[in-house]
Amino acid sequence: QVQLVESGGGLVQAGGSLRLSCVVSGGTFGQYSMAWFRQPPGKERELGAGIGRSGVRTRYLTSVKGRFTISRDNAKNAVYLQMDNLRPEDTAVYYCAADWRAIEIVPATAAEYEYWGQGTQVTVSS
């Protein structure tokens, strides 16, 4: 059974930084596309950033480009999201997601990911 465990959320002032981590167990990590989705209060879940199984391809929400960086360490079964210059509108529950893929691809929608973490709250104060 594949399990995803996130950590690193919290409260930060606007302009600050946070680093989210997600460790995956129970599967062959190097065969999974990984992503960080976020769900702001009262809104739908959206892809914040995604990365292909080898780390070659990435995908970012337009509003986070240049501020967020997704990376992965296949030796540690972990994916990370470095978030810099945070804004109040980045406030959301952030979810780690995984999906087995035969090729280097970054699916864009939540429906395309099979496995999910429990979520971690990120709150950015103004």
N, C-alpha and C positions, 0 to 999 in steps of 0.2 A: 504494500500500500504506500502510495506516494504521500509524503507529508511536507508541508512548507511552514516554516516558522520565521516570522518577521521580528525585527527589533530595531530600535533606534529612533522611534517617534518621540514627540514631546512638544513643549511650548518654546517658541523662539520669537524674538522681536524681528520686525521687518528689517531686511538687509542681512540677517544672520544666515547661518548654515546648519544643515543637519545631514547625517549620512544614515540611510536605511540599509539594513542587511536582511537577507533572506537565505536561510539554509534549507536545503532540500535533502530528504532521506527517502529511501525505499525505491529508488529508480536509478537509471543510468543518466546522470545529470547532463553529460555531454551530448545527449540526444534530445534535449528539450529546448525549445524556444522559451525564453523567459520574458516577463514583463512586469512593470509596476503600473497598476491601475489606481485611480483615485476617485473618490466619491464625495464631492462637497455636500454640505447639508442641503437637503431638498432637491438634489439634482441627480442625474443619472451617472453611472460609473463610466469613466473615460480612460483611455490609454494615456498614461503620462509618458512612458518610455518603454521600449522593448528592445531585445537583443537576440540575435540568432544563436544557434547552438554552438557555433565556433567563435562567436564574438565579433565576426566580421561585419555583419549588418546590424544597424540600429535604426530605431524609429522614435521620433519625439513629437509630442504635442507642440503645436506651433508656439504657444505661449510660454513654454519652458525651454525652448531652444536657446543655447548659449548660457543657461543658468543651471540646468540639470545635466548630469552625466551618468549613464548607466554603464556598468561593467560587470564582468563575471570572472570567477576563478574556478575553472572546472576541476582543479585538483582539490579544492575545498568544498565543492558542491554548493557554491554560494554565488549570489547575485547581489549587486549593490546599487544604490541610487544616491549619488552625491548631489545635494540640493544647495545651491548658493544663491545669494541675493534674493532670499525668500520674500514673498509678498503676501499680504493678508488673503488674497484670492487663492493662494495655494493651500489654504486651510481645507483639510479633507481627511477622510480615512483612506490610508494607502494600503493597497492589497498587492501581494506578490502572486503571480500566476505562472503556470507552466503548462506546456503542451508538447507531446512527443511529435517530432518532425523528422522526416527522412533527409531533408535538405536544409540549407541555410536560408531561413525565411523568418519574417517577423509579422505574425498575424496582428491585425489592427483592432479587432472587436473582442469583447468579453466572451461572446458565444464560442469563439474559436479556441478558448483555453479550457482544459479539462480540470486542472488542479489549482486549488486556491488556498492561500493562507487565511488566517483569522482577521487580519487587518491590524494596522497600527495608526493611532491618531497623530496627526500633525496639525498644530495650531500656530498660526503666525499672527502676532499682535501688531497693531499699527502704532 
